[in-house]
Amino acid sequence: MKHTFIKTFAAVGVAMAMTGAALAATTIKVAVPTPGKGWFAEMHQWWGNEVEKRSKGELKVQFFWGGSLVKWPDCLPGIQSGIADMCWVSSSYHPADLGNYMILENVLNYGDDYVAAVKASIDTLEQQPDMVEELKREDIVLLMSHISGHGPIGTKKKLASLDDMKGQSLRTYGGARTDFYKELGMNPIFMPFNEIYTAMDRGTISAIGENVVLLGNAFKLNEVIGNVHANNPPGANGNGGIIASSFFIRGEKWRSLTADQQKMLKELRLEYGIRYASKLMEDEAKIKAQWTEKNKITFQTSSPADAQRVLKAANVANEIFYKKQEGAGNKNVRAVYSFYENARKKYEEQHKKTGSYK
């Protein structure tokens, strides 16, 4: 009888301990605008698994896929209001709130070393004074970086030159790229990524600006285009792309975490950023090959004359964007971008010297 009582007592104790541990776990609700399957889902799920493992179960990650909890353009208010704890916040959807962050979307904002760009963006958000103050004001903390890869133009047919796009409508993410396309004689239309497929399919737009390969693949844009033009300047494979678009956690949730949990998440942030960017560099080539074989999509680069036009248009557009942001009250956007560019070039040199992205 005594032994039975002891065993029962022990079992109850274990059950209570397990229940207590479960109750003690903190859930992080993550709103994801992309589908629950595919490249992005795998990357995000890896992050979630690592959070749970490294926190020894103290943190649980709950994903809400495909914009089911918060729509992409609503991510910033969605986390600030507590609907979600984390969301994929894109600066161009919130230009009045994230003016300094948005300046990182200048045209020609990175080359072929995507890891260097991600590292530089993390440094900028963590260290550049104006950027730090902006995130503090919005009460959000960066946890998962994103980089799109180069932003080419997706069209139905191959272009003889960029002159073929004069007067043609194309979708854009916004920022400096709006004036970039205008300088090239095109008619840019701001449009969220999840609306592109239908617009291109129906002929509402003639082309897709920032037709980034990986995200385009997730949204099946390879079904509605026949050609990809790099729209590159001299000596480059592209004109840069999206970097000011990442997963942030709301400040209130962040402050509820322990110091050890915060430290772990910041360490994971860098590891995730390197993993994300390096895998993107590897997989872009694979997806292009699939598009060529399966969809018969052609890929082309700028002619020497077009490359010079792209360079000139990019420089003009960036200067317009600087002045626009300064006029909106973001007086130090040039300092923000300079910090980012210096950091990016530093990391590019390091990577070339060491042969490693670590």
C-alpha positions, 0 to 999 in steps of 0.5 A: 500500500505504501509503495503504491502511494509513493508511486502514485504520488510520484506520478502526480508530481511528474504530471504536475511538473509537466503541466507547469512546464506547459503553462510556463511556455510562451507562445509567439504568434507569427503571421506569415503572408506567404503559403505554408509550403515551399522555400519560405515556409521551410526557412521560417519553420526552421527558425521556429524549430530552432527557437523551440529547441534552443529555448528548451521548450520555454518558447513555442512558435505558432505560424499563421500562413498565407495571410490568414491572421494579418494581411501583408500590407497590415503587418505593422499595425497588426503586431503593434495592436497585438493581433500577431506577435510577429509579422513580415513588415515591408517598409514600402507598405508603411512609408510614413512610419518607416522612412529611414528603414525604407531608404535601404531600398535604394536602387543598386542597394546590393550586388551578388553577395546577398549575405553581406547585404543582410549582415549590413542591414542587421548592423544598420538597424541595431547601430545606426542612431536614426534607425535605432530611434525609428524602431524604438518609436514604432516599438518593434524588434528585428528577428528574421531578416529577408532579402529578395535577390535581384529585382529584374523585369518580368515580361511576356516576350523578350525585349529588343531593348529597354525602349520596348518598355517605354510607356508600358505599365509595370508593377513596382514595390515602390520606394526609389524604384518608382522614379527609377522606372519613370526615368526609364520611360515606364509607367510604374504602378504600386502593387502588393506582391500577392496581386501581381499574378492576376494583374499580369494574367488579365493584362492590367499591367504589361510587366512585373518590376522586381520580379524576384525569382524566389518569391516569384516562384512562390506566387507562381509568376513563372506561369504569367511571364515568358521573359526575365530582363535583368535590367542591370547596370554595367558590371553587375548581374542585377540592380539590387532588390528588396532588403528593408522587409523583415520579420519584427516582433512587437516591443511588448512581447519582446520585453516579456521575454527573459534576458537569456531568451532575447540573447538567444533570439539575437544570436539566431537572427544572425545565423538565420540571416546568413543561412537565408541569404546564402541558400537564396544565392544557391537556389536562384540558379536552380529556379531559373533552370526550372523556369527555362526548362518547364516554362520556356522562360528566356533570361536576358541582360542589358545591352551596354547602352541599356546598362548605362541608361539603368545606371543613370536612371538609378542615380537620378531616382536615388537622389529623388528618393533622398529628397522625398524622404528628407522632405517627409521629415527623415532628415538623416536618410543619407547617413542611414544609407551611408552606414549600410553601404559602408557595412555592406562593402566591409562584409563583401571584402571580408567574404572575398578575403576569407572565402566564407560567409560566417 
